[in-house]
């Protein structure tokens, strides 16, 4: 049977939806649909067809002003070989982010759907980076009072936030930051963080640097809004002040600023191995609403010689 791999053409969205899927993982597990949820572009949406039947599909997403996609976040198939070939032949090689229900490892069917996607991605040339928790705060969770241990000041300029990020990157537990440092050094990793903050369609006036009573920089708190939700954009504690529970203080300040600006929910996330930050989210009343597995493109197929 012949296999055709290509991007969608405008108006072919029903082809993407034609692939049968149980909807146990990914956006479908949380009620999302390709046509009704995010602004996916046809040229960033790829399908694999055997004799005209869609057997694999992948959708990459980027912001409205992006010239390249930022993430692969929709990937399903009924033919694993075709799915692997789709990822290998597509010119789009961003991170793959797979959203999962919190108890996905305990449910046999959900675990199976997650594993076949992860295995297919790894076979194509992706590598597991980190598992993450995703949280969602609403007013029903209760707004924790500000601890009052730190002074939170607006950021005066981009250079100030750049230097703060450089400091916080020392010994960071964040897997994405560590990978960026490994690939390009601390300055490049820091610029990547600043670029992300500038990418968000939320005001810089929300950004805060936190100081101890003696005037020492203790951390960064970045309330933000991406193209979907109000978010905890970044929380980071400087190396000299880790171990004092300041991540909680920064998170509470971030939440208060967002609430003061009228949001009705706040989304946050952290790496599962980042126990201090997970503890801060839990203490602040943020429940875990989903898990996420992030894989990065290496271009080295798992079954290639030496892989």
Secondary structure, 3 states (H helix, E strand, C coil): CCEEEEECCCCCHHHHHCCCCCCCCCHHHHCCCCCCCCCCCHHHEEEEEECCEEEEEEEEECCCCCCCCCEEEEEEECCHHHHHHHHHHCCCCCEEEEEECCCCCCCHHHHHHHHHHHHHHHHHCEEEEEEEEEEEEEHHHCCCCCCCCCEEEECCCHHHHHHHHHHHCCCCCCHHHHHHHHHHCHHHHHHHHHHHHHHCCCCHHHEEEEECCCCCEEEEEEEEECCCCEEEEEEEECHHHCCCCHHHHHHHHHHHHHHHCCCCEEEEEEECCCHHHHHHHHHCCCEEEEEEEEEEECCCCCCCCCC
